[in-house]
């Protein structure tokens, strides 16, 4: 364990611009809740965002704080319900709508993230606590007789996304890379294709029963396979159209992927998904 002093940067402007609150979603009061997943593993909801935490006899292993207001609420709830401090805080990746507010737990917690995430958090002055411990491929955190296995499965949604497996609870927390029965978010911002597809294949090889995303409902490993199928179908359809000389506008009119028409955000985001995949294929064909 690294027992160095915690350093963090709080940038008020970034918090105002990016932190997701009830006001940002048009609500007067944020929707917040805690639900048990299995055993001592729980899920924390703040509006559309979710994180998880594991309670042990020696403290709590928490994940994405989401934003300062959400983290403050969660910290108070953890103290009331479990009378245990947060000993570890794990970031799934560097995006500010998941990691903002880490400073709320920095008085007791060691902050953990992928090495690339720390680089981005520092360089872009994310409003959160800077990670104390970083890793490149795998790291296991043990506390109070329980554990969580952290794995970097390659570039996907960012170049620093990790997945977190809770072996005793047979649960995998995978933020933003495997939505459940939902098409990808808008135009695939900060994405790497086809690396993302390969990352999902790595997830499919892991042992777990429950798949917990950072947004939306809980699923199973079958949902990871289904979303990979969607991404592969989208990739192939756009690639074939690009090879045929079609413009982006033609692709958005012609590519339908009807098999996924019942999924959430299909009508709202399919054209944007096509745009994002088109841009990724252009980069890939240029050798980037």
C-alpha positions in Angstrom: 0.0 0.0 0.0 1.1 3.5 -0.8 0.7 5.7 2.3 1.6 9.0 0.7 -0.3 12.3 1.4 -3.4 12.7 -0.7 -3.3 15.5 -3.3 -6.3 16.8 -5.1 -7.5 19.6 -7.3 -10.9 21.2 -7.0 -11.9 23.2 -9.9 -15.2 24.9 -9.3 -15.9 25.7 -13.0 -15.5 22.0 -14.0 -17.8 21.0 -11.3 -20.5 23.4 -12.5 -20.1 22.4 -16.1 -19.8 18.6 -15.7 -21.1 17.3 -12.4 -24.4 15.6 -13.0 -27.0 16.7 -10.4 -30.7 16.8 -10.2 -30.7 20.3 -11.6 -28.8 19.1 -14.6 -31.5 16.5 -15.3 -34.3 19.0 -14.8 -35.1 17.8 -11.3 -35.3 19.8 -8.1 -33.9 17.0 -6.0 -31.5 14.4 -7.2 -32.7 10.8 -7.2 -30.4 8.8 -4.9 -30.6 5.3 -3.5 -28.7 2.4 -2.2 -29.6 -1.2 -3.0 -28.0 -4.5 -2.1 -26.6 -6.5 -5.0 -25.4 -9.6 -3.2 -23.9 -10.3 0.2 -22.0 -7.1 1.3 -21.9 -5.6 -2.2 -24.2 -2.6 -2.8 -25.2 -0.3 -5.7 -25.4 3.5 -5.3 -27.6 5.5 -7.6 -27.3 9.2 -8.3 -29.9 10.0 -11.0 -28.7 8.3 -14.2 -25.3 7.3 -12.8 -24.4 4.3 -10.7 -21.4 3.1 -8.7 -20.9 0.1 -6.3 -19.3 -0.4 -2.9 -18.2 -3.4 -0.8 -18.6 -3.4 3.0 -16.0 -5.3 5.0 -15.2 -5.5 8.7 -12.2 -3.3 8.2 -13.8 -0.6 6.1 -15.4 0.0 2.7 -14.2 -0.3 -0.8 -16.0 2.3 -2.9 -16.0 3.1 -6.6 -16.8 6.1 -8.7 -17.9 9.1 -6.5 -19.9 10.6 -9.5 -19.7 14.2 -8.1 -19.1 16.1 -4.9 -22.7 16.4 -3.9 -23.4 12.7 -4.5 -20.2 11.7 -2.7 -21.1 13.8 0.3 -24.5 12.2 0.5 -23.0 8.7 0.1 -20.4 9.3 2.8 -23.0 10.3 5.3 -25.2 7.3 4.4 -22.2 4.9 4.8 -21.4 6.3 8.2 -25.0 5.9 9.3 -25.7 2.5 7.9 -22.4 0.7 8.3 -20.3 2.8 10.7 -17.3 2.1 8.5 -14.9 4.6 6.7 -14.1 4.3 3.0 -10.6 2.8 2.9 -10.3 2.4 -0.9 -11.8 4.5 -3.7 -11.5 3.1 -7.2 -12.0 5.1 -10.4 -13.4 3.2 -13.4 -11.8 5.7 -15.8 -11.0 9.4 -15.9 -14.3 10.9 -17.2 -15.5 13.6 -15.0 -19.1 12.5 -14.7 -17.9 9.4 -12.9 -14.8 10.5 -10.9 -15.7 14.1 -9.7 -15.9 14.4 -6.0 -13.2 11.9 -5.0 -11.8 14.5 -2.6 -14.8 13.9 -0.3 -13.3 10.5 0.6 -9.7 11.5 0.5 -9.4 11.9 4.3 -9.7 8.1 4.8 -9.3 6.5 1.4 -6.5 5.4 -0.8 -7.5 6.3 -4.4 -6.8 3.7 -7.1 -7.0 4.0 -10.9 -5.3 3.0 -14.1 -2.1 4.8 -14.8 -3.5 6.5 -17.9 -6.4 7.8 -15.8 -4.1 9.5 -13.4 -2.3 11.2 -16.3 -5.6 12.6 -17.7 -6.9 13.6 -14.3 -3.8 15.6 -13.6 -3.4 17.0 -17.1 -7.0 18.1 -17.4 -7.4 19.2 -13.8 -10.3 17.0 -13.0 -12.3 18.1 -9.9 -11.4 15.1 -7.8 -8.7 13.5 -5.7 -5.6 12.4 -7.7 -5.0 8.6 -7.5 -2.5 7.4 -4.9 -2.0 3.9 -6.5 -2.0 3.2 -10.2 -1.5 0.1 -12.3 -1.2 -1.0 -15.9 -2.8 -4.4 -16.3 -4.2 -6.0 -13.1 -4.4 -5.2 -9.4 -6.3 -7.0 -6.6 -7.5 -5.0 -3.6 -8.0 -6.9 -0.4 -9.6 -5.6 2.7 -11.3 -7.3 5.7 -11.2 -10.8 4.1 -12.8 -9.6 0.9 -11.4 -8.6 -2.5 -12.0 -6.9 -5.8 -10.0 -7.7 -8.9 -9.2 -4.7 -11.2 -8.4 -5.4 -14.9 -7.5 -3.2 -17.8 -9.1 -4.8 -20.8 -7.6 -2.5 -23.4 -8.7 0.7 -25.0 -12.5 1.0 -25.3 -14.4 4.0 -24.0 -11.2 5.9 -23.1 -7.7 4.5 -23.0 -8.0 3.9 -19.2 -11.2 2.1 -18.5 -11.0 -0.8 -16.1 -13.5 -3.4 -15.0 -13.9 -4.6 -11.4 -14.7 -8.2 -10.5 -16.0 -9.1 -7.1 -15.3 -12.8 -7.0 -17.3 -13.8 -3.9 -20.4 -11.9 -5.2 -19.8 -13.2 -8.8 -20.4 -9.6 -10.0 -18.6 -7.5 -12.5 -18.8 -3.7 -12.5 -18.2 -2.4 -16.0 -18.8 1.3 -16.5 -19.8 2.8 -19.9 -18.5 0.0 -22.1 -21.4 -2.5 -21.9 -24.8 -1.0 -21.6 -27.6 -3.4 -21.0 -30.1 -3.7 -23.9 -29.1 -0.2 -24.9 -27.3 1.1 -28.0 -24.0 3.0 -27.4 -24.1 6.6 -26.1 -24.5 9.2 -28.8 -21.5 9.4 -31.2 -19.0 7.2 -29.3 -17.0 10.0 -27.8 -13.5 9.1 -26.6 -13.8 5.6 -28.2 -11.3 3.2 -29.7 -12.6 0.8 -32.4 -12.1 -2.1 -32.9 -10.3 -2.2 -29.6 -13.6 -1.8 -27.8 -15.0 -5.0 -29.3 -11.9 -6.8 -28.2 -12.3 -5.4 -24.7 -15.8 -6.9 -24.5 -14.5 -10.3 -25.5 -12.0 -10.2 -22.6 -14.9 -9.4 -20.3 -16.8 -12.4 -21.7 -13.9 -14.7 -20.7 -14.2 -13.7 -17.0 -16.2 -15.5 -14.3 -19.3 -13.6 -13.2 -23.1 -13.9 -13.1 -24.1 -10.3 -12.7 -23.1 -7.4 -14.9 -23.4 -4.0 -13.3 -23.1 -1.0 -15.7 -22.5 2.6 -14.8 -26.0 3.5 -16.2 -29.2 1.5 -16.4 -30.3 -1.9 -15.3 -28.2 -4.8 -14.1 -27.7 -7.6 -16.6 -25.7 -10.9 -17.1 -22.8 -12.1 -19.2 -25.3 -12.7 -22.1 -25.8 -8.9 -22.2 -22.1 -8.4 -22.8 -22.3 -10.9 -25.7 -25.4 -9.1 -27.1 -23.8 -5.7 -26.9 -20.6 -7.0 -28.6 -22.9 -8.3 -31.4 -24.4 -4.9 -31.8 -21.0 -3.2 -32.0 -19.7 -5.8 -34.5 -22.8 -5.4 -36.6 -22.5 -1.6 -36.5 -18.8 -1.7 -37.3 -19.3 -4.1 -40.3 -22.3 -2.2 -41.7 -20.4 1.1 -41.6 -17.2 -0.4 -42.9 -19.0 -2.1 -45.9 -20.8 1.2 -46.7 -17.5 3.1 -46.5 -15.9 0.7 -48.9 -18.8 1.1 -51.3 -18.2 4.9 -51.3 -21.3 5.9 -49.4 -21.4 9.2 -47.6 -22.1 9.5 -43.9 -25.6 10.9 -44.7 -26.3 7.9 -46.9 -25.2 5.5 -44.1 -27.5 7.2 -41.6 -30.4 6.8 -43.9 -29.7 3.2 -45.0 -28.2 1.4 -42.0 -31.0 0.2 -39.6 -29.8 -2.8 -37.6 -33.4 -3.8 -37.0 -32.5 -6.7 -34.7 -31.7 -4.0 -32.1 -34.7 -1.8 -32.7 -36.3 -2.6 -29.3 -33.2 -1.5 -27.4 -33.2 1.7 -25.4 -32.1 4.8 -27.3 -32.2 3.0 -30.7 -34.2 5.8 -32.4 -32.4 8.6 -30.6 -28.8 7.4 -30.9 -28.5 5.0 -33.9 -27.6 7.8 -36.4 -25.1 9.2 -33.9 -23.6 5.7 -33.3 -23.2 5.5 -37.1 -21.4 8.9 -37.2 -19.1 7.8 -34.4 -18.3 4.5 -36.0 -17.7 6.3 -39.3 -15.2 8.6 -37.7 -13.5 5.7 -36.0 -13.2 3.8 -39.2 -11.7 6.8 -41.0 -9.1 7.1 -38.3 -8.4 3.3 -38.4 -8.0 3.3 -42.2 -5.5 6.1 -41.9 -3.4 3.8 -39.6 -4.2 5.5 -36.3 
